[in-house]
């Protein structure tokens, strides 16, 4: 049985995502197992709607099982995002291929991989980093010096390269299944009938309908969530909270959080006199620290995500269908981690799971205040896996009738 893994954000799920699932099935995948970011995403922002809704979109449009990517991986650099996703796929014990898109295609991606390996082996990247430039800049300069002509400049190429590196190191038995991406990641115009997630989110924030640009189930779920005051979530709702946190918190308290190196905490503290997030980020940014890296560090400090080498402690299910239930049975036989359908207070007493659970609970409370109408406390402890019985072909599913287990 071929189980294709997909690591994604589905922020929100759109036609490009459905295309990738369909291509995976055309290439022989019998089941689709997704590792999906929770309520926060890799660009150091909140997802446009909660993780259970986005997981439901995926299952209703072709995925079989959606597991959560822990928040510390979800908002990390491309390398850590990729490693986190691969670790979870490996832990399932059943995923035998990783399906992902690339702007440049597989041949160019493998050329980038060889160029990066040469640059690392020669020590060129380490030498270039001493100049104070950012890692993406020094990586490209080092690769150029090895004679490489293809460079990871676009988001899916950058992430795809990290997937290949992580697969080689962590899960060589999982083979890559690479497809050339349709359209541009950031485009706000439809390309070949597909509008990017960036363009769709812009419509939602402008209170315009996104239904023409997303599958029917996605459109209906987004509409239901909007009616309930749960979409679109917006990090700007936390602007004053973030600025207050950094004005009132001594830098040594977040100096050991993810993203803080070389005394960055002092630069962050000095910039905390800013009166807007944009100004705050702008004051922190340097040649070495890109805007994205700054955003991630600021968010990790707020959430209290400490640097640590601990490995994932569980697999958390978000949504599944009947095929997904069969996959779960196989994971329980062959996987290396326990499977949990929900977070519970009892898990906080488990020494191994507790640190991971606490991080998700904290992230959930911050997300609750990013919604148009703040959610009640403790939603992370009250919501559970969404199960869609039968064959998940497009149909309207009333959210009041979800079967939880």
C-alpha positions in Angstrom: 0.0 0.0 0.0 1.3 3.4 -1.0 0.7 6.1 1.7 1.7 9.5 0.4 2.6 12.1 3.0 1.9 15.8 2.5 3.2 18.5 4.8 1.1 21.6 4.5 -0.6 24.6 6.1 -3.9 24.7 4.1 -4.3 28.4 4.9 -6.9 27.9 3.5 -7.2 24.8 1.4 -7.5 25.8 -2.3 -7.5 24.3 -5.8 -3.7 24.0 -5.9 -3.8 21.8 -2.8 -6.5 19.6 -4.3 -4.5 19.3 -7.5 -1.5 18.0 -5.6 -3.6 15.4 -3.8 -5.1 14.3 -7.2 -1.6 14.1 -8.7 -0.4 11.9 -5.8 -3.3 9.5 -6.4 -2.6 9.5 -10.2 1.0 8.4 -9.4 -0.3 5.5 -7.3 -1.0 6.7 -3.8 -3.6 4.6 -2.1 -4.0 7.0 0.8 -3.1 10.6 1.7 -1.7 11.3 5.1 -1.3 15.0 5.8 0.9 16.7 8.5 -0.7 20.2 8.9 0.3 23.3 10.8 -2.0 24.1 13.7 -3.3 27.6 14.5 0.0 29.3 13.7 1.9 29.1 10.4 5.4 29.3 9.1 5.4 33.0 8.1 5.0 33.7 11.8 1.3 34.5 11.6 -2.0 33.0 12.6 -3.9 30.8 10.3 -6.9 32.4 8.7 -9.2 29.9 10.6 -8.7 27.2 13.2 -6.9 24.0 12.5 -9.9 21.7 12.8 -11.8 23.6 10.2 -8.8 23.6 7.8 -8.2 19.8 8.5 -11.9 19.3 7.6 -11.4 21.1 4.3 -8.6 18.8 3.5 -10.5 15.6 4.3 -13.6 16.7 2.4 -11.4 17.4 -0.6 -9.4 14.2 -0.8 -7.1 13.7 2.2 -7.7 10.7 4.4 -6.0 11.6 7.7 -4.7 14.9 9.0 -2.2 15.0 11.9 -1.1 18.2 13.6 2.4 19.7 13.1 3.4 21.1 16.6 3.6 24.8 16.9 7.3 24.9 17.5 7.8 23.3 14.0 4.9 25.2 12.4 6.4 28.6 12.9 10.1 27.7 12.6 12.5 28.2 9.7 12.1 26.2 6.5 14.7 23.7 7.7 13.0 23.1 11.1 9.5 23.1 9.5 10.7 20.4 7.1 12.5 18.3 9.8 9.5 18.5 12.1 7.1 17.3 9.4 9.5 14.4 8.3 9.9 13.3 11.9 6.2 12.9 12.3 5.8 11.1 9.0 8.6 8.8 10.0 6.9 8.2 13.4 3.7 7.0 11.7 5.6 3.9 10.4 3.4 3.8 7.3 4.3 6.7 5.1 6.4 5.6 2.2 6.6 8.8 0.0 6.5 12.5 0.5 4.5 14.5 -2.1 5.3 18.2 -2.6 5.4 20.9 -5.2 8.3 22.9 -6.6 8.3 26.0 -8.7 11.4 24.8 -10.6 10.6 21.1 -10.8 12.5 18.0 -9.7 15.6 18.2 -11.9 16.4 21.7 -10.9 15.7 20.9 -7.2 18.2 18.0 -7.3 20.8 20.3 -8.9 20.3 22.7 -6.0 20.7 19.9 -3.6 24.1 18.8 -5.1 25.2 22.5 -5.1 24.3 23.0 -1.5 26.1 19.8 -0.4 29.3 21.0 -2.2 29.0 24.4 -0.6 28.6 22.9 2.9 31.4 20.3 2.4 33.8 23.1 1.2 33.1 25.2 4.2 32.0 28.1 2.0 28.7 28.7 3.8 30.4 28.8 7.2 33.0 31.3 5.9 30.4 33.5 4.2 28.3 33.6 7.4 31.1 35.5 9.1 30.4 38.5 6.9 27.2 39.1 8.8 24.8 38.4 6.0 21.6 36.3 6.3 21.7 32.6 5.7 19.7 32.7 2.4 22.2 35.2 1.0 25.3 33.4 2.1 23.9 30.1 0.9 23.4 31.4 -2.6 26.8 33.1 -2.7 28.5 29.9 -1.6 26.5 27.8 -4.1 27.5 30.2 -6.9 31.2 29.6 -6.0 30.7 25.9 -6.5 29.4 26.4 -10.0 25.7 25.9 -9.2 23.3 27.6 -11.6 20.0 26.8 -9.9 19.2 28.5 -6.6 16.4 28.0 -4.1 14.8 31.5 -4.3 11.0 30.8 -4.4 9.1 29.5 -1.3 8.4 26.0 -2.5 11.9 25.4 -3.9 13.4 26.5 -0.6 11.1 24.2 1.3 11.5 21.4 -1.2 15.3 21.5 -0.8 14.9 21.2 3.0 12.5 18.3 2.5 15.2 16.5 0.4 17.8 17.2 3.0 15.6 16.0 5.9 14.6 12.8 4.0 18.2 11.9 3.4 19.1 12.4 7.0 16.0 11.3 8.9 13.9 9.0 6.7 15.7 7.6 3.6 13.0 5.0 3.2 10.5 7.7 2.4 10.9 8.6 -1.3 10.1 12.1 -2.6 7.3 12.6 -5.1 7.9 16.0 -6.7 5.4 17.9 -8.9 6.0 21.2 -10.6 3.9 23.9 -8.9 1.1 25.7 -10.8 1.0 29.4 -10.4 2.9 31.8 -8.1 3.0 31.4 -4.3 2.3 35.1 -3.6 0.2 36.0 -6.7 -3.1 37.8 -6.1 -4.2 37.0 -9.6 -5.6 33.6 -10.8 -3.1 31.5 -12.8 -4.4 28.5 -14.7 -7.6 28.9 -12.7 -5.8 28.8 -9.3 -5.6 31.7 -6.9 -2.9 31.5 -4.2 -3.5 31.2 -0.5 -2.1 34.8 -0.2 -4.7 36.1 -2.7 -7.5 34.2 -1.0 -6.5 35.6 2.4 -6.5 39.1 1.0 -10.1 38.6 -0.1 -11.1 37.4 3.3 -9.5 40.3 5.1 -11.2 42.7 2.8 -14.5 40.9 3.6 -15.0 39.8 0.1 -16.1 36.3 -1.0 -13.5 33.8 -1.7 -15.9 31.1 -2.9 -15.1 31.4 -6.6 -11.5 30.6 -5.9 -11.7 27.7 -3.5 -13.4 24.2 -3.6 -17.0 24.2 -2.5 -16.3 22.6 0.9 -13.6 25.2 1.7 -16.0 28.0 0.7 -18.8 26.7 2.8 -16.6 26.1 5.9 -15.1 29.6 5.6 -18.6 31.1 5.3 -19.8 29.1 8.4 -16.7 30.2 10.3 -17.2 33.8 9.4 -20.9 33.7 10.4 -19.8 32.3 13.8 -17.2 35.1 14.3 -14.3 32.6 13.9 -12.8 33.8 10.6 -10.6 35.5 9.5 -8.2 35.3 12.4 -5.7 38.2 12.3 -2.4 38.6 14.2 -3.0 42.4 14.4 -5.5 41.7 17.1 -2.5 40.9 19.3 -0.5 43.9 18.3 -0.7 45.7 21.6 -0.3 42.4 23.5 2.9 41.7 21.7 4.3 45.2 22.2 3.3 45.3 25.8 5.0 41.9 26.4 8.3 43.1 25.0 8.1 46.4 26.8 7.6 44.8 30.2 9.6 41.5 29.9 13.3 41.5 30.7 15.2 40.2 27.6 16.9 37.4 29.6 13.4 35.8 29.9 13.1 35.2 26.1 16.8 35.0 25.2 16.6 31.2 25.2 13.6 31.1 22.9 13.8 29.8 19.4 15.3 32.3 17.0 17.4 34.2 19.5 21.1 34.1 18.8 24.1 36.4 19.0 22.3 38.8 21.5 19.2 39.4 19.3 17.2 39.7 22.6 18.9 43.0 23.3 18.0 44.4 19.9 14.4 43.3 20.4 14.3 45.0 23.8 15.7 48.2 22.4 13.1 48.2 19.6 10.2 47.7 22.0 9.6 51.5 22.2 7.9 51.0 18.8 4.1 51.8 18.6 3.2 49.3 15.9 4.3 45.8 14.9 5.6 46.9 11.5 7.8 49.5 13.2 8.9 46.9 15.8 9.9 44.4 13.1 11.6 47.1 11.0 13.8 48.3 14.0 14.9 44.7 14.7 15.8 43.7 11.1 19.4 43.6 10.1 21.5 42.1 7.2 21.8 38.9 9.1 18.2 38.7 10.4 15.6 38.8 7.6 12.1 40.1 8.2 10.8 36.6 8.4 13.4 35.5 10.9 12.5 38.5 13.1 8.8 37.8 12.9 9.5 34.2 14.0 11.7 35.1 16.9 9.2 37.7 18.1 6.4 35.1 18.0 8.5 32.4 19.6 9.4 34.7 22.5 5.7 35.6 23.0 4.7 31.9 23.1 7.6 31.0 25.2 9.0 28.3 22.8 12.3 27.4 24.4 15.3 26.0 22.4 15.4 22.3 23.1 16.4 19.1 21.4 13.4 17.0 22.6 11.8 14.8 20.0 8.0 14.7 19.3 6.0 12.9 21.9 2.8 12.0 20.2 0.8 12.1 17.0 -2.4 14.3 17.3 -5.2 13.6 14.9 -7.3 16.5 13.6 -9.6 15.0 10.9 -10.1 11.7 9.1 -12.4 9.6 7.0 -12.9 5.8 7.0 -9.6 5.2 5.1 -8.0 7.4 7.8 -9.3 5.2 10.5 -7.7 2.2 8.8 -4.5 4.2 8.6 -4.7 4.9 12.3 -5.0 1.2 13.1 -1.8 0.6 11.1 0.0 3.5 12.8 -0.9 2.0 16.2 0.8 -1.2 15.0 3.8 0.1 13.2 4.3 3.7 14.5 6.8 4.8 17.1 4.6 7.4 18.9 1.2 7.2 20.7 -1.8 8.7 18.9 -4.1 11.1 20.7 -7.4 12.4 19.3 -7.5 15.4 21.7 -5.5 17.2 24.4 -6.6 16.5 27.9 -5.5 17.7 31.4 -4.3 14.1 32.1 -1.6 14.5 29.4 0.0 17.3 31.5 0.9 14.7 34.1 2.9 12.7 31.5 6.5 13.9 31.8 7.3 13.3 28.1 4.1 14.8 26.6 3.6 17.7 29.1 6.1 20.2 27.4 4.4 19.7 24.0 0.9 19.9 25.4 1.7 23.1 27.3 3.0 24.8 24.2 -0.2 23.9 22.3 -2.4 25.2 25.1 -0.6 28.5 25.3 -0.7 28.9 21.5 -4.4 28.1 21.5 -5.2 30.9 24.0 -3.3 33.5 22.0 -5.1 32.3 18.8 -8.4 32.7 20.6 -7.8 36.4 20.8 -6.9 36.7 17.1 -10.5 35.8 16.1 -13.0 38.5 15.2 -14.9 37.5 18.4 -12.5 36.1 21.0 -13.1 32.4 21.8 -13.7 31.1 25.3 -10.8 29.8 27.3 -9.7 26.2 26.9 -10.9 25.4 23.4 -7.7 23.2 23.0 -9.2 20.9 25.7 -12.7 20.8 24.4 -12.3 20.2 20.6 -11.4 16.7 19.3 -10.8 14.9 16.0 -13.4 15.4 13.3 -14.5 12.2 11.6 -16.2 12.1 8.2 -17.7 8.6 7.6 -17.9 7.0 4.2 -16.3 8.3 1.0 -15.3 11.9 1.3 -16.5 13.3 -2.1 -17.5 17.0 -2.2 -20.7 17.5 -0.2 -22.0 20.1 2.4 -21.4 19.0 5.9 -23.2 20.8 8.7 -20.6 21.6 11.4 -23.2 21.0 14.1 -23.3 17.3 13.2 -19.6 16.4 13.4 -18.9 13.0 14.9 -16.2 13.4 17.6 -14.2 10.6 19.2 
